[in-house]
Amino acid sequence: MEISTTLTTEPVADERLAEILANPGFGSHFTDHMFTVRWNPSDGWHGPEITPYGPLTLDPATAVFHYAQEIFEGLKAYRHDDGSVWMFRPEANAERMARSSRRLALPELPPADFVQAVEEFVRVDQRWVPDAAGEKSLYVRPFMIATDRFLGVRPAEHVTFLVIASPAGAYFKRGPMPVTLWLTTDYTRAGRGGMGAAKTGGNYASSLVAQQEATAHGCDQVVFLDAQELTYVEELGGMNMYFVYADGRIVTPELGTILEGITRSSIIELAGKMGHQVEERKISIDEWRDGVTSGEISEVFACGTAAVVTPVGSLKWDGGETPEVSEAGQVTMAIRQALVDIQYGRADDTFGWMHRIC
């Protein structure tokens, strides 16, 4: 793509930016620019541009508002100690977005164009990438929406792909302390043949009422079971699950109706290199509860781009609770440390995951 760039004439002042980067929170502040490219059947992808960040003007009849034809991604840019800026596995995000596009009948943005768009956008707004202190980073959000002005139900003939970014601190303010999970049996996240493997907003919207249920029971996150039998563990509202067994094995729920997380797949490779046998298979809720109670399962953790690796303290359900764990497990923290050390340039990237921006 030949991307045109129009720089803002009103960038955030250096003093204000320093304040933001010192305590960015998550998803509250946005960089000076955004990337946009549009698609239609006759022109294909056209007009790629980086412009000042600002509101979109959309007709009330725009298709995305009515039929939820949209997808998104999430990845991070990291500043290393030498001042250079790197991204973690953007090619994997590009390929996953292509898979999500196919599931929602959206046009596929070629992975090379996805990576180029993200790379050039981050390069323009590189001053927004915070230093590594406190595991800060720049969270990058590419997304694609149907922009037809039409109320009929059909695949969109006008589509817009955009990239915005927000500096981010640690997802959980307490740091990697064990979280409490609520097991919902009233709601499911996805069924066979559904959109569970696509990264689309509807999957997250469907998790919110269950998250409210979890919060009402004093829990941090909600756990979903499979929709067919309400027996097998799938994932949290926005994170994949891992189970560490006393003999060193690690098990994660198999793909199919869950999101193929980039952090999830990275941990499979990383844990294998660290000497663990990693299994992708069905794991029942009874195996989880009984295993933690008996000690056969020694650690449980969740993972995702935003939260990285988060230890699980206990699982609650209507009428019961697993034994509470007050500290993160040794294997959990070793995997977490190995991953973030690669991301922040403190360890050799033997996997070839890091992508230098500038």
C-alpha positions as CSV (number, residue, x, y, z in Angstrom):
1,M,0.0,0.0,0.0
2,E,1.0,3.6,-0.6
3,I,-0.1,5.2,2.6
4,S,-0.6,9.0,2.6
5,T,0.1,10.7,5.9
6,T,-1.4,13.9,7.2
7,L,0.0,14.9,10.6
8,T,-2.1,16.6,13.2
9,T,-1.5,20.3,13.7
10,E,-2.6,19.9,17.4
11,P,-0.6,17.0,18.9
12,V,-1.0,16.4,22.6
13,A,1.6,18.6,24.4
14,D,4.7,16.9,25.6
15,E,4.0,17.8,29.2
16,R,0.5,16.3,29.0
17,L,1.7,13.2,27.2
18,A,4.3,12.6,30.0
19,E,1.5,12.7,32.5
20,I,-0.6,10.3,30.5
21,L,2.3,7.8,30.0
22,A,3.2,7.9,33.7
23,N,-0.3,6.5,34.6
24,P,-2.1,5.5,31.3
25,G,-4.7,3.1,32.8
26,F,-6.2,1.0,30.0
27,G,-8.1,2.3,27.0
28,S,-8.7,5.8,28.3
29,H,-6.4,7.9,26.2
30,F,-5.7,7.8,22.5
31,T,-2.8,8.8,20.2
32,D,-2.7,11.7,17.9
33,H,-3.5,9.8,14.7
34,M,-5.4,6.9,13.2
35,F,-5.2,4.7,10.0
36,T,-8.0,4.2,7.6
37,V,-8.5,2.2,4.4
38,R,-11.8,1.5,2.6
39,W,-13.1,-1.4,0.5
40,N,-15.9,-1.9,-2.1
41,P,-16.3,-4.5,-4.8
42,S,-15.3,-2.3,-7.7
43,D,-12.2,-0.6,-6.2
44,G,-11.1,-3.2,-3.7
45,W,-9.0,-1.8,-0.8
46,H,-8.2,1.9,-1.6
47,G,-7.2,5.2,-0.2
48,P,-5.0,4.1,2.7
49,E,-4.2,7.1,4.9
50,I,-3.0,8.2,8.3
51,T,-4.8,11.2,9.6
52,P,-5.4,13.1,12.8
53,Y,-7.4,11.1,15.3
54,G,-11.1,12.2,15.3
55,P,-14.7,11.2,15.2
56,L,-16.3,9.1,12.4
57,T,-19.3,10.4,10.5
58,L,-21.7,7.5,9.9
59,D,-25.3,7.5,8.7
60,P,-27.9,6.1,11.2
61,A,-28.6,3.4,8.7
62,T,-25.0,2.2,8.6
63,A,-25.1,-1.6,8.5
64,V,-22.7,-2.2,11.4
65,F,-25.2,-0.5,13.8
66,H,-27.9,-3.0,12.9
67,Y,-26.3,-6.3,12.0
68,A,-23.0,-6.2,13.9
69,Q,-20.9,-7.1,10.9
70,E,-17.5,-6.1,12.5
71,I,-14.3,-7.6,13.7
72,F,-11.3,-6.4,15.6
73,E,-7.8,-7.2,16.8
74,G,-5.6,-6.3,19.8
75,L,-1.8,-6.2,19.9
76,K,0.9,-4.2,21.6
77,A,4.0,-2.2,20.9
78,Y,6.8,-2.3,23.4
79,R,9.7,0.1,24.0
80,H,12.9,-1.6,24.8
81,D,15.7,-0.2,27.0
82,D,17.6,1.1,24.0
83,G,14.6,3.2,23.0
84,S,13.6,1.0,20.0
85,V,9.9,0.1,19.5
86,W,8.8,-3.5,18.7
87,M,5.5,-5.3,18.2
88,F,4.7,-8.8,19.3
89,R,3.6,-11.2,16.5
90,P,1.6,-8.8,14.3
91,E,1.6,-11.4,11.5
92,A,-0.4,-13.7,13.7
93,N,-3.0,-11.0,14.4
94,A,-3.2,-10.3,10.6
95,E,-3.9,-14.0,9.9
96,R,-6.5,-14.2,12.6
97,M,-8.2,-11.1,11.3
98,A,-8.4,-12.8,7.9
99,R,-10.0,-15.8,9.5
100,S,-12.5,-13.6,11.3
101,S,-13.2,-11.8,8.1
102,R,-14.2,-15.1,6.4
103,R,-16.5,-16.0,9.2
104,L,-18.4,-12.7,9.1
105,A,-18.4,-12.4,5.3
106,L,-16.1,-9.4,5.3
107,P,-13.4,-8.8,2.7
108,E,-10.0,-10.0,3.8
109,L,-7.3,-7.4,4.2
110,P,-4.1,-9.1,3.0
111,P,-1.9,-9.9,6.0
112,A,1.1,-8.0,4.5
113,D,-1.1,-4.9,4.3
114,F,-2.4,-5.3,7.9
115,V,1.2,-5.5,9.1
116,Q,2.3,-2.5,7.0
117,A,-0.7,-0.4,8.2
118,V,0.0,-1.2,11.9
119,E,3.8,-0.6,11.4
120,E,3.5,2.7,9.7
121,F,0.8,3.9,12.1
122,V,2.9,3.1,15.2
123,R,5.9,4.7,13.6
124,V,4.0,7.9,13.2
125,D,2.8,7.8,16.8
126,Q,5.9,6.3,18.3
127,R,6.2,9.0,21.0
128,W,3.0,7.4,22.6
129,V,4.8,4.2,23.3
130,P,5.7,4.3,27.0
131,D,8.8,3.0,28.6
132,A,8.7,-0.5,30.1
133,A,8.3,0.5,33.7
134,G,5.3,-1.2,35.2
135,E,4.8,-3.3,32.1
136,K,3.5,-0.3,30.2
137,S,2.9,-0.6,26.4
138,L,1.0,0.9,23.5
139,Y,-2.2,-1.1,22.9
140,V,-3.1,-1.1,19.2
141,R,-6.6,-1.8,18.1
142,P,-7.2,-2.6,14.4
143,F,-10.9,-3.1,13.5
144,M,-13.2,-3.5,10.5
145,I,-16.8,-2.4,10.1
146,A,-19.5,-2.7,7.6
147,T,-20.3,0.9,6.4
148,D,-23.2,0.3,3.9
149,R,-26.0,2.8,4.2
150,F,-28.6,0.0,3.9
151,L,-31.0,-1.9,6.1
152,G,-31.2,-5.1,4.2
153,V,-29.4,-8.2,5.6
154,R,-26.6,-9.1,3.3
155,P,-22.8,-9.1,3.3
156,A,-21.5,-5.5,3.3
157,E,-20.5,-3.9,0.0
158,H,-18.7,-1.0,1.7
159,V,-16.2,-1.7,4.5
160,T,-13.8,0.4,6.5
161,F,-10.7,-0.8,8.3
162,L,-9.2,1.4,10.9
163,V,-6.3,1.4,13.4
164,I,-6.3,3.4,16.7
165,A,-4.1,3.0,19.7
166,S,-4.1,3.7,23.4
167,P,-1.2,3.7,25.9
168,A,-1.7,1.0,28.5
169,G,-0.6,0.1,32.0
170,A,-1.1,-3.2,33.7
171,Y,-4.6,-4.6,32.9
172,F,-5.2,-5.6,36.5
173,K,-4.1,-2.8,38.8
174,R,-3.1,-5.1,41.6
175,G,-0.6,-6.8,39.3
176,P,-0.4,-10.6,38.8
177,M,-2.3,-11.5,41.9
178,P,-4.7,-14.5,41.8
179,V,-8.2,-13.6,40.6
180,T,-11.5,-15.2,41.6
181,L,-13.6,-16.7,38.8
182,W,-17.4,-17.3,38.7
183,L,-18.7,-20.4,36.9
184,T,-21.9,-19.5,35.0
185,T,-24.4,-22.2,34.1
186,D,-27.1,-19.8,32.8
187,Y,-25.1,-18.4,29.9
188,T,-22.8,-19.7,27.2
189,R,-20.4,-17.8,25.0
190,A,-20.6,-19.7,21.7
191,G,-21.9,-22.9,20.1
192,R,-20.7,-25.3,17.4
193,G,-20.9,-23.5,14.0
194,G,-21.1,-20.1,15.7
195,M,-18.7,-17.2,15.9
196,G,-16.7,-18.3,19.0
197,A,-13.5,-18.5,17.1
198,A,-13.9,-15.1,15.5
199,K,-12.8,-11.9,17.2
200,T,-16.0,-10.0,16.9
201,G,-17.7,-7.7,19.3
202,G,-20.9,-9.8,19.6
203,N,-18.9,-12.5,21.5
204,Y,-17.9,-9.9,24.1
205,A,-21.3,-8.3,24.3
206,S,-22.8,-11.8,25.0
207,S,-20.3,-12.2,28.0
208,L,-21.3,-9.0,29.8
209,V,-24.5,-10.2,31.5
210,A,-22.5,-13.2,32.8
211,Q,-19.8,-10.8,33.9
212,Q,-22.4,-8.9,35.9
213,E,-23.4,-12.2,37.5
214,A,-19.7,-12.8,38.4
215,T,-19.3,-9.3,39.9
216,A,-22.5,-9.7,41.9
217,H,-20.9,-12.8,43.5
218,G,-17.7,-11.0,44.3
219,C,-15.7,-12.5,41.5
220,D,-13.3,-10.8,39.0
221,Q,-14.1,-12.8,35.8
222,V,-16.6,-15.3,34.5
223,V,-15.9,-18.9,33.2
224,F,-18.0,-20.3,30.3
225,L,-18.8,-23.9,29.6
226,D,-19.6,-25.5,26.2
227,A,-23.0,-24.8,24.9
228,Q,-23.9,-28.4,24.0
229,E,-23.3,-30.3,27.3
230,L,-22.5,-27.6,29.8
231,T,-19.6,-29.8,30.8
232,Y,-16.4,-28.7,29.2
233,V,-14.4,-25.5,30.1
234,E,-14.1,-23.1,27.2
235,E,-12.7,-19.6,28.2
236,L,-13.3,-16.5,30.2
237,G,-15.1,-13.4,28.9
238,G,-11.8,-12.3,27.2
239,M,-9.1,-14.8,28.1
240,N,-8.0,-18.3,27.4
241,M,-7.4,-20.9,30.2
242,Y,-4.5,-23.1,31.3
243,F,-4.2,-25.8,33.9
244,V,-0.9,-27.0,35.4
245,Y,-0.8,-30.5,36.7
246,A,1.4,-31.7,39.6
247,D,3.4,-33.9,37.2
248,G,4.4,-30.9,35.1
249,R,1.9,-31.3,32.3
250,I,-0.1,-28.3,31.1
251,V,-3.5,-28.5,29.6
252,T,-5.5,-25.9,27.7
253,P,-9.0,-26.3,26.2
254,E,-8.9,-27.3,22.5
255,L,-9.9,-24.9,19.7
256,G,-13.2,-25.0,17.9
257,T,-15.6,-22.7,19.6
258,I,-13.0,-20.6,21.5
259,L,-10.8,-17.8,20.3
260,E,-7.4,-18.8,19.1
261,G,-5.5,-16.4,21.3
262,I,-2.1,-15.1,20.2
263,T,-0.9,-15.3,23.8
264,R,-2.4,-18.8,24.1
265,S,-0.5,-20.1,21.1
266,S,2.7,-18.4,22.3
267,I,2.5,-20.1,25.7
268,I,2.1,-23.5,24.0
269,E,5.4,-23.0,22.3
270,L,7.1,-21.3,25.2
271,A,6.0,-23.9,27.8
272,G,7.1,-26.7,25.5
273,K,10.5,-25.2,25.2
274,M,10.6,-24.9,29.0
275,G,10.2,-28.7,29.3
276,H,6.4,-29.0,29.8
277,Q,4.2,-31.4,27.9
278,V,1.3,-29.2,26.7
279,E,-2.0,-30.8,25.8
280,E,-4.8,-29.2,23.8
281,R,-7.9,-31.1,24.7
282,K,-11.3,-31.0,26.4
283,I,-11.2,-30.5,30.1
284,S,-14.4,-30.9,32.1
285,I,-15.5,-28.7,34.9
286,D,-15.4,-31.7,37.2
287,E,-11.8,-32.4,36.3
288,W,-11.0,-28.8,37.2
289,R,-12.8,-28.9,40.5
290,D,-11.7,-32.4,41.6
291,G,-8.1,-31.8,40.4
292,V,-7.6,-28.6,42.3
293,T,-9.2,-30.1,45.4
294,S,-7.0,-33.2,45.3
295,G,-3.9,-31.4,44.3
296,E,-3.6,-33.1,40.9
297,I,-4.0,-29.7,39.4
298,S,-1.5,-27.5,41.1
299,E,-2.0,-24.2,39.2
300,V,-4.6,-22.5,37.0
301,F,-4.0,-19.4,35.0
302,A,-5.6,-17.3,32.2
303,C,-4.0,-15.4,29.4
304,G,-4.6,-12.7,26.8
305,T,-3.0,-9.8,25.1
306,A,-4.3,-7.2,27.5
307,A,-3.7,-9.1,30.8
308,V,-0.7,-11.3,29.6
309,V,-0.8,-14.1,32.2
310,T,-3.1,-13.9,35.2
311,P,-3.1,-16.5,38.0
312,V,-6.4,-17.9,39.2
313,G,-7.0,-18.0,42.9
314,S,-10.3,-19.9,43.2
315,L,-13.4,-20.9,41.2
316,K,-16.9,-20.2,42.7
317,W,-20.2,-21.5,41.6
318,D,-23.7,-21.6,43.0
319,G,-23.2,-23.8,46.1
320,G,-19.5,-24.3,46.2
321,E,-15.9,-23.0,45.8
322,T,-12.5,-24.6,45.1
323,P,-9.7,-24.2,47.7
324,E,-8.5,-20.6,47.6
325,V,-4.9,-19.9,46.4
326,S,-3.4,-16.7,47.7
327,E,-0.2,-16.5,45.6
328,A,0.6,-17.1,42.0
329,G,2.1,-20.5,41.2
330,Q,5.7,-21.1,40.3
331,V,5.1,-22.4,36.8
332,T,2.6,-19.6,36.1
333,M,5.0,-16.9,37.0
334,A,7.9,-18.6,35.2
335,I,5.9,-18.7,32.0
336,R,4.7,-15.1,32.5
337,Q,8.2,-13.8,33.1
338,A,9.6,-15.6,30.1
339,L,7.0,-14.1,27.9
340,V,7.2,-10.5,29.0
341,D,11.1,-10.7,29.0
342,I,10.8,-11.5,25.3
343,Q,8.3,-8.8,24.7
344,Y,10.4,-6.1,26.4
345,G,13.7,-7.3,24.9
346,R,15.2,-8.6,28.1
347,A,15.6,-12.1,26.7
348,D,16.6,-13.5,23.3
349,D,13.7,-13.9,20.9
350,T,14.5,-17.4,19.7
351,F,11.0,-17.8,18.3
352,G,11.2,-14.8,15.9
353,W,8.1,-13.2,17.4
354,M,9.2,-9.6,17.8
355,H,8.8,-7.2,14.9
356,R,10.9,-4.0,15.0
357,I,9.0,-0.8,14.1
358,C,11.7,1.8,14.7
